[in-house]
Amino acid sequence: MIKQITFSPTGGTKKVADALTSGINKEIEYIELCAPSSEIATTTLDKDDVAIIAAPVYGGRIPALAVERLKNTIKADGTKCAVVAVYGNRAYDDALLELYKTCSEIGFNVIAAVGAVAEHSIVRKYGANRPDADDINELMAFGERIKDAAATGKTLAESALNGKFPYKKTMAGPTPTASKKCTGCGLCAKQCPVGAIPLTDLRKVNKDICISCMRCISICPNEARSVGKIMHTLIALAIRNGCAERKKNELFI
Ligand SMILES: Cc1cc2nc3c(=O)[nH]c(=O)nc-3n(C[C@H](O)[C@H](O)[C@H](O)COP(=O)(O)O)c2cc1C
């Protein structure tokens, strides 16, 4: 069976993983690790399963919460997997290597790795509408090649990947807040993966635990949450050059 394991706060990572697994064309079980902690359960994989493990890139790294949840809740025993770092058209830096090492450490046999582009979840004009139709076709073809590689079970060498260890230092991201448009529906508080927004006061946010995943912005039915205009402009300017050209999806196999 295919186990599609994602950490996808705003859906871009899931779109990439969906395209890859649809190319494999087998029964799929979906495991989403970006959910409120009460919904996260332990999953034990069989040796015969093939896992597609996808996470977004934050500052060239895998979000610490994604690494923690993979380590604490996913049990593998030589299970074959493809690791997938999904980034917003700037760069994935050390993230693919970090996901490779994390999954190897928890007992996976990593047979393939993918760096793929999705819309930038803070500055949506970068990587806008990606994965697009061309990306989806390419990712489905990657999926077919991963299926073939799974049949041989040959491990992908860590040295095949870009990225360095020790990894880049992690950076704190922006914390979204609510505007007057907030109607108090509480969806953001219920869906925050770390419980950073108190249900009793949706205008407050615990900056110490917010992971800057932008989930609250993307799910708000009233577009009431944002990182603020000034912060958004500063981030857009800081990454403008890095995001200027269309980046390619890559498969390492
Ligand atoms: C805090 C933060 C940091 C990010 N850092 C990077 C980065 O270093 N490189 C990049 O290309 N995209 C970066 N992105 C964009 C995300 O990697 C990209 O939009 C990804 O598809 C988000 O996944 P999701 O849609 O599943 O939430 C960042 C996004 C956030 C929220």
The ligand as a MOL file (V3000), in Angstrom:
LIG
                    3D

  0  0  0     0  0            999 V3000
M  V30 BEGIN CTAB
M  V30 COUNTS 31 33 0 0 0
M  V30 BEGIN ATOM
M  V30 1 C 7.8690 30.4650 7.4520 0
M  V30 2 C 8.0330 30.0940 5.9950 0
M  V30 3 C 9.2960 29.9940 5.4470 0
M  V30 4 C 9.4620 29.6550 4.0950 0
M  V30 5 N 10.7330 29.5000 3.5890 0
M  V30 6 C 10.8990 29.1600 2.2880 0
M  V30 7 C 12.2230 28.9680 1.7520 0
M  V30 8 O 13.2250 29.0040 2.4450 0
M  V30 9 N 12.3250 28.6970 0.4220 0
M  V30 10 C 11.2330 28.6290 -0.4140 0
M  V30 11 O 11.4170 28.4780 -1.6170 0
M  V30 12 N 9.9680 28.7160 0.1020 0
M  V30 13 C 9.7830 28.9710 1.4210 0
M  V30 14 N 8.5070 29.0490 1.9440 0
M  V30 15 C 7.3630 28.7020 1.0890 0
M  V30 16 C 6.8790 27.2760 1.3650 0
M  V30 17 O 7.9570 26.3700 1.3980 0
M  V30 18 C 5.9200 26.7990 0.2660 0
M  V30 19 O 4.9530 27.7710 0.0200 0
M  V30 20 C 5.2430 25.4830 0.6140 0
M  V30 21 O 4.5640 25.0280 -0.5220 0
M  V30 22 C 4.2320 25.6260 1.7340 0
M  V30 23 O 3.6150 24.3890 1.9410 0
M  V30 24 P 2.0510 24.2490 2.3090 0
M  V30 25 O 1.2930 24.9200 1.1660 0
M  V30 26 O 1.8210 22.7890 2.3670 0
M  V30 27 O 1.8480 24.9770 3.5880 0
M  V30 28 C 8.3190 29.4090 3.2740 0
M  V30 29 C 7.0380 29.5170 3.8390 0
M  V30 30 C 6.8920 29.8370 5.1770 0
M  V30 31 C 5.5160 29.9140 5.7750 0
M  V30 END ATOM
M  V30 BEGIN BOND
M  V30 1 1 1 2
M  V30 2 1 2 3
M  V30 3 2 2 30
M  V30 4 2 3 4
M  V30 5 1 4 5
M  V30 6 1 4 28
M  V30 7 2 5 6
M  V30 8 1 6 7
M  V30 9 1 6 13
M  V30 10 2 7 8
M  V30 11 1 7 9
M  V30 12 1 9 10
M  V30 13 2 10 11
M  V30 14 1 10 12
M  V30 15 2 12 13
M  V30 16 1 13 14
M  V30 17 1 14 15
M  V30 18 1 14 28
M  V30 19 1 15 16
M  V30 20 1 16 17
M  V30 21 1 16 18
M  V30 22 1 18 19
M  V30 23 1 18 20
M  V30 24 1 20 21
M  V30 25 1 20 22
M  V30 26 1 22 23
M  V30 27 1 23 24
M  V30 28 2 24 25
M  V30 29 1 24 26
M  V30 30 1 24 27
M  V30 31 2 28 29
M  V30 32 1 29 30
M  V30 33 1 30 31
M  V30 END BOND
M  V30 END CTAB
M  END
